[in-house]
Amino acid sequence: MAVLLYALGVAIFLVAIFLSIALHELGHLYYAKKFGCRVSQYMVGFGPTLFSWKRGETEYGVKLIPLGGYVKIIGMFPPETDREKRISRGEKPAPAQERDGEPSEVIAAAANATEDAPLTLRKSNTGLFAQMISQTRAAEFELVEPGDSERLFYKLPATKKILVMLAGPGVNIALAFACLLGVYGLYGVHSTEPTGRAVVAVVSDCVIPETENRVVCEEGDQLSPARAAGLQSGDQIVAFNEQAVTSWAQLSDLIHSNGDGSMKLEIMRDDQRVILQPTRTVAMPRDIEGTGKYGTVGFLGVEPESHEVVTRHGPLFTMLRMGEMTAHAVSSVIDLPARVYNVAEAIFGQDERAQDGPMSVIGGSRIAGEVASSTVQGLDAGGKATLLGLIVGSFNLFIGVFNLIPLLPLDGGHIAGAAWEGIRRWLAQVLRRPDPGHVNVARQLPIAYMLGFALLSMSVVLMVGDIIVPLKSGL
């Protein structure tokens, strides 16, 4: 049964992430088509195509590796060469438009060069990144058809370009909101709070100073005053040193102020009043109200009776919580290289893996499986569904925030380029200057290649880490 539940948790997580990717790309697709752009492909996943179908002018499909997806919108980059400009205007390029990859103006200059007027114009791309950019741009314009002249993405107004690219991460953020609203609004926030009655729920076996980071008694530890007096779980303390006790708060004050003084307890046990064996409380240092300042207080060694309190929250609470999670996500993105390096060290046994570090889809699947198959007391089906919702919501929020980084190949790179284009054109209008034209986001491609390689490398490290030194849910 546990194996089946584990597999179910993994399946639920993977399906949720697959749908998140599909809906992310659907956001791009919807607005691109709404604004008249031609979209040639909508694909979920990378690598070999498992299956696809064509509807209208768009091919829809699913690929083998479900770690992302893409929507191919025609005309993402503005033209630079004469050939690209002709294509973008819907004109057929001249037959001898290019020779060995050189633009037509270079060919024309070479044909007219003489001994007295040697060729000085040279625009061929010889650098590695320059060649890669040139090839990427050429591949982009190979897809442009004669009827696409007014349907190219780069010709959209800046606001529409931003909306097309923002729709993808916006869907992830909306999905995160839906997941978290379901968690906080339907299941609610469950907390354990004291009932207020002076009823003992737990009796400590020994005295462990608060400054020591442990909960298990060790040889040589002093017996707790509660255990020495004979207190048991379920006892109601009705008097402390012959002073009547009516609440747990009052009892706590009496214990703390008693220091290492003598103590006499009267309790109700099985509806009978019992006087316990006299003993002494223990004076020990304690952090006063979490201020970091320690004072000496009396210690008995008991925990109060408590009950579960469920508080359900609405959209405002969810948005505030998402704000906190977003701040953490931004911090995680900034620290991502260092955190991935920690995982690499853990893989080779050089360091322990930080339990709050990043994980891949493999790690998320394992955590989801552990949650679904957990046998922890008190964690019912609703609690498991809530934890899975938190996991899926957190993944979507991180994906949404990460995609807003203003660099290609992420959506934020196109958003930043479109925003700068809009600002430049607005300033030109205000200052009555000529239209500065389109921003060529293709100039970010060298950074895009390096960032893409870095992301791929970090993904591999995280996946290997999630197999060799996986994070544990503790359930």
C-alpha positions in Angstrom: 0.0 0.0 0.0 2.8 2.4 0.9 4.4 1.8 -2.5 1.2 2.6 -4.3 0.7 5.8 -2.3 4.3 6.8 -3.0 3.7 6.2 -6.7 0.5 8.2 -6.6 2.2 11.2 -4.9 4.9 11.1 -7.6 2.3 10.9 -10.4 0.3 13.8 -8.9 3.3 16.0 -8.7 4.6 15.2 -12.3 1.1 15.7 -13.8 0.8 19.0 -11.9 4.2 20.2 -13.2 3.3 19.0 -16.8 0.1 21.0 -16.7 1.9 24.0 -15.2 4.3 24.0 -18.2 1.5 23.5 -20.7 -0.5 26.4 -19.2 2.6 28.6 -19.1 3.1 28.1 -22.8 -0.7 28.4 -23.4 -0.5 31.9 -21.9 2.1 32.9 -24.5 0.1 31.2 -27.3 -3.2 32.9 -26.4 -2.0 36.5 -26.5 0.3 35.9 -29.5 -2.7 34.7 -31.5 -4.9 37.3 -30.0 -2.6 40.1 -31.3 -2.3 38.5 -34.8 1.1 36.9 -34.6 1.7 33.6 -36.4 2.6 30.8 -34.1 4.1 27.8 -35.9 4.6 25.5 -32.9 3.3 24.9 -29.4 5.4 22.2 -27.6 5.4 20.9 -24.1 8.8 19.3 -23.3 12.1 19.1 -25.2 13.9 16.6 -27.3 12.3 14.1 -29.7 8.6 14.6 -30.4 6.4 11.9 -28.9 3.3 12.9 -30.8 1.9 16.0 -32.4 -1.0 17.3 -34.5 -1.6 20.3 -36.6 -4.6 22.6 -36.2 -4.7 25.5 -38.5 -1.3 27.0 -38.9 0.0 25.7 -35.6 1.6 22.4 -34.7 0.8 21.2 -31.2 2.8 18.4 -29.6 4.4 16.8 -26.6 8.1 16.0 -26.4 10.1 13.3 -24.5 11.7 15.4 -21.8 9.0 17.3 -19.7 11.4 19.9 -18.3 10.0 22.9 -20.1 8.3 23.9 -23.3 8.2 26.6 -26.0 5.9 28.5 -28.3 7.4 29.4 -31.7 6.2 32.9 -32.5 7.4 34.1 -35.9 9.5 37.2 -36.1 10.9 37.5 -32.6 13.9 39.6 -33.7 13.9 42.8 -35.9 15.8 42.5 -39.2 19.4 43.8 -39.7 20.6 42.6 -43.1 19.0 43.7 -46.4 17.8 40.1 -46.9 16.0 40.1 -43.5 14.5 43.5 -44.2 13.2 42.3 -47.6 11.7 39.2 -45.9 10.1 41.3 -43.1 8.4 43.5 -45.8 7.0 40.4 -47.5 9.4 40.7 -50.5 11.3 37.8 -52.0 15.1 38.1 -51.4 17.3 38.5 -54.5 18.8 35.2 -55.8 22.3 36.3 -55.1 21.3 37.9 -51.8 24.1 36.3 -49.9 27.5 34.7 -50.7 29.3 32.6 -48.1 27.1 34.2 -45.4 28.0 37.8 -46.3 25.3 40.5 -46.7 24.5 41.9 -50.1 26.2 45.2 -49.5 29.5 43.4 -49.0 29.0 41.5 -52.3 28.2 44.7 -54.1 31.2 46.5 -52.7 33.5 43.6 -53.6 32.2 43.6 -57.2 32.9 47.4 -57.6 36.3 47.4 -55.9 39.2 48.7 -58.0 42.9 49.1 -57.5 42.4 52.8 -56.7 39.3 52.2 -54.5 40.0 48.9 -52.7 37.3 47.2 -50.7 37.1 48.6 -47.2 33.6 47.5 -46.2 33.6 44.2 -44.3 30.6 42.9 -42.4 31.2 39.1 -42.3 30.8 37.6 -38.8 34.0 35.8 -37.7 33.5 35.7 -33.9 32.0 32.6 -32.3 29.1 34.5 -30.8 28.7 36.7 -33.8 28.3 33.5 -36.0 25.9 32.0 -33.5 23.8 35.2 -33.6 23.9 35.3 -37.3 22.8 31.7 -37.6 20.0 32.2 -35.1 18.7 35.2 -36.9 18.9 33.4 -40.3 16.9 30.5 -38.9 14.4 32.9 -37.5 13.8 34.5 -40.9 13.7 31.2 -42.7 10.3 30.6 -41.1 8.8 33.9 -42.3 6.4 33.4 -45.2 5.2 36.1 -47.7 1.9 36.7 -45.9 3.6 37.2 -42.5 4.7 40.8 -43.1 2.2 42.3 -40.6 2.2 39.4 -38.3 5.7 39.4 -37.0 6.2 39.6 -33.3 8.8 42.4 -33.3 6.3 44.7 -35.0 3.8 44.6 -32.1 3.6 47.7 -29.9 5.7 47.4 -26.8 2.8 46.9 -24.5 1.5 44.0 -26.5 4.9 42.3 -26.6 5.2 42.7 -22.9 1.8 41.1 -22.4 2.6 38.1 -24.7 5.8 37.4 -22.8 4.4 38.2 -19.3 1.4 35.8 -19.8 3.6 32.7 -19.3 5.1 33.5 -15.9 1.8 35.2 -15.1 0.0 31.9 -15.5 2.5 30.2 -13.1 1.9 33.0 -10.5 -1.9 32.6 -10.9 -1.6 28.8 -10.4 0.5 29.4 -7.3 -2.2 31.7 -6.0 -4.9 29.2 -6.7 -3.0 26.4 -4.9 -2.2 28.5 -1.9 -5.8 29.9 -1.7 -7.0 26.3 -1.7 -4.6 25.5 1.1 -5.3 28.6 3.3 -9.0 29.0 2.4 -10.3 25.4 2.3 -8.0 23.4 4.6 -6.9 26.4 6.6 -4.0 26.9 8.9 -3.9 24.3 11.6 -2.1 25.1 14.8 -1.9 23.6 18.3 -2.7 26.0 21.1 -3.0 25.5 24.9 -6.5 25.2 26.2 -5.6 27.5 29.1 -6.4 24.9 31.7 -3.7 23.7 34.1 -3.8 20.2 32.8 -0.6 18.4 32.1 -0.2 16.8 28.7 3.5 15.8 28.7 5.9 15.1 31.6 9.6 15.6 30.9 11.9 12.8 32.1 15.0 15.0 32.7 16.2 18.6 32.8 17.7 19.7 29.5 19.0 23.3 29.5 17.4 25.5 26.8 20.9 26.4 25.5 21.6 22.7 24.5 20.2 21.7 21.1 18.8 18.4 22.0 15.5 16.8 23.2 16.7 13.3 24.2 17.9 12.7 27.8 21.5 11.6 28.3 23.2 9.7 31.1 23.9 12.1 33.9 20.9 14.4 33.3 19.0 15.5 36.4 15.6 14.0 36.9 12.9 16.6 36.2 11.0 18.0 39.2 7.7 16.9 37.6 8.9 13.3 37.3 10.3 13.4 40.8 7.1 14.6 42.2 5.1 11.9 40.5 3.1 14.0 38.0 1.4 12.1 35.2 -0.2 13.0 31.9 -3.8 14.1 32.4 -3.2 15.5 35.9 -4.9 18.8 36.7 -2.8 21.0 39.0 -5.2 22.8 41.4 -2.6 24.2 43.9 1.0 25.2 43.8 2.6 25.7 47.3 -0.9 25.8 48.7 -1.9 28.7 46.3 -5.0 27.8 44.2 -4.3 27.5 40.5 -7.0 28.4 37.9 -5.1 28.6 34.6 -1.9 27.5 32.9 -0.6 31.0 32.6 -0.9 31.5 36.4 0.8 28.2 37.0 3.7 29.2 34.6 4.2 32.4 36.6 4.3 30.6 39.9 6.8 28.0 38.6 9.1 30.6 37.0 9.1 32.8 40.1 9.9 29.8 42.4 13.5 29.5 41.1 15.1 26.5 42.8 12.7 26.7 45.8 10.7 24.0 47.4 7.5 22.9 45.7 4.3 21.3 46.9 1.7 20.3 44.3 -2.0 19.4 44.7 -3.7 17.7 41.7 -7.0 16.2 40.5 -6.5 12.7 39.2 -9.4 10.4 38.4 -11.7 12.9 40.1 -9.7 12.6 43.4 -7.6 15.3 45.0 -4.1 14.1 45.5 -1.1 15.8 47.2 2.2 14.8 45.5 5.5 14.2 47.1 7.2 17.6 47.9 10.3 18.4 45.8 12.1 21.4 44.4 11.9 23.2 41.1 15.2 23.7 39.2 16.6 27.1 38.4 17.8 27.3 34.8 18.6 30.0 32.2 15.8 30.8 29.7 15.5 33.2 26.7 13.0 35.8 27.9 10.3 36.1 25.3 12.6 35.3 22.4 14.7 38.5 23.0 18.0 36.7 23.2 18.5 37.9 26.8 18.6 35.1 29.3 17.3 35.1 32.8 17.0 32.5 35.5 13.6 31.0 36.1 12.2 28.0 37.8 11.6 24.8 35.8 9.1 22.0 36.5 9.2 19.9 33.3 5.6 19.8 32.0 3.8 20.8 28.8 0.2 22.0 28.8 -3.0 20.4 27.5 -3.6 21.7 24.0 -6.1 21.4 21.1 -6.1 22.0 17.4 -7.2 25.3 16.1 -8.2 25.8 12.4 -8.1 29.2 10.9 -9.3 29.7 7.4 -8.0 32.7 5.4 -9.1 34.5 2.2 -7.4 36.1 -0.8 -5.7 38.9 1.1 -3.9 36.6 3.5 -2.9 34.4 0.5 -1.5 37.4 -1.3 0.5 38.5 1.7 1.8 35.0 2.2 2.8 34.9 -1.5 4.6 38.2 -1.0 6.7 36.6 1.7 7.3 33.6 -0.5 8.2 35.8 -3.5 10.8 37.6 -1.4 12.3 34.2 -0.5 12.2 33.1 -4.1 14.1 36.2 -5.2 16.7 35.6 -2.5 16.9 32.0 -3.6 17.5 33.0 -7.3 20.3 35.4 -6.2 21.9 32.7 -4.2 21.2 29.9 -6.7 24.9 29.4 -7.9 26.1 29.1 -4.3 23.3 26.8 -3.4 23.9 24.6 -6.4 27.7 24.5 -5.5 26.6 23.3 -2.0 24.8 20.4 -3.7 27.8 19.6 -5.9 30.0 19.5 -2.7 27.4 17.2 -1.1 27.5 14.8 -4.1 31.3 14.4 -3.7 31.0 14.1 0.1 32.7 17.4 0.8 29.8 19.0 2.7 26.3 18.2 3.9 23.5 19.3 1.7 21.5 22.2 3.0 17.9 21.1 3.7 16.5 24.4 2.6 18.4 24.3 -0.7 17.0 24.0 -4.3 15.8 20.8 -5.9 15.0 19.5 -9.3 11.8 17.9 -10.5 13.3 14.6 -9.3 13.6 16.0 -5.8 10.1 17.4 -5.9 8.8 14.0 -7.0 10.5 12.2 -4.1 9.1 14.7 -1.6 5.6 14.3 -3.1 5.9 10.5 -2.8 7.1 10.7 0.8 4.2 13.0 1.7 1.6 10.7 0.0 2.9 7.6 1.7 3.6 9.1 5.1 2.3 7.3 8.2 2.9 10.2 10.6 0.2 10.3 13.2 -2.3 13.1 12.6 -1.5 13.6 9.0 -4.7 12.6 7.2 -5.7 12.7 3.6 -6.6 16.4 3.8 -3.2 17.2 5.3 -1.4 15.3 2.6 -3.4 17.1 -0.1 -2.5 20.4 1.5 1.2 19.6 1.6 1.1 18.5 -2.1 -0.7 21.8 -2.9 2.0 23.8 -1.1 4.7 21.9 -3.0 3.0 22.5 -6.4 2.2 26.1 -5.5 5.8 26.8 -4.4 7.2 25.3 -7.6 4.9 27.4 -9.7 5.7 30.6 -7.8 9.5 30.0 -8.2 9.1 29.2 -12.0 7.1 32.4 -12.4 9.6 34.6 -10.5 12.6 32.9 -12.2 11.2 33.5 -15.7 11.0 37.2 -15.0 14.8 37.6 -14.8 15.5 40.2 -17.5 17.8 38.1 -19.6 17.3 35.8 -22.6 16.5 33.0 -23.0 14.0 33.7 -20.2 10.7 35.6 -20.8 12.1 38.5 -18.8 14.7 39.1 -21.5 12.0 39.9 -24.1 10.0 41.8 -21.5 13.0 44.0 -20.7 13.7 44.6 -24.4 10.1 45.6 -25.1 9.9 47.8 -22.0 13.1 49.7 -23.1 11.7 50.0 -26.6 8.5 51.6 -25.3 10.4 54.0 -23.1 12.7 55.0 -25.9 9.8 55.7 -28.3 7.9 57.6 -25.6 10.9 59.8 -24.9 11.4 60.4 -28.6 7.8 61.6 -28.9 8.1 63.8 -25.8 11.3 65.3 -27.1 10.1 65.5 -30.7 12.9 63.4 -32.0 12.9 60.7 -34.7 11.5 57.3 -33.9 14.5 55.2 -32.5 13.0 52.0 -34.0 12.9 48.5 -32.5 15.2 47.3 -29.8 17.2 44.4 -31.1 17.0 41.8 -28.3 19.1 39.5 -30.4 22.1 41.3 -29.1 21.4 39.5 -25.8 22.0 36.1 -27.5 25.6 35.7 -26.3 24.4 36.1 -22.7 21.5 33.8 -23.5 23.8 31.1 -24.7 26.0 31.4 -21.6 22.9 31.6 -19.3 21.4 28.6 -21.0 24.5 26.5 -20.5 24.7 27.6 -16.9 21.0 26.6 -16.3 21.5 23.3 -18.0 24.6 22.6 -15.9 22.9 23.5 -12.6 19.9 21.4 -13.6 22.1 18.4 -14.1 23.8 19.0 -10.7 20.5 19.2 -8.9 19.1 16.1 -10.6 22.2 14.1 -9.7 22.1 15.5 -6.2 18.4 14.5 -5.8 19.4 11.0 -6.7 22.6 10.6 -4.6 22.0 13.0 -1.6 18.2 13.6 -1.8 16.4 16.1 0.5 14.1 14.5 3.1 10.6 15.6 4.0 10.9 14.3 7.5 7.6 12.5 7.2 
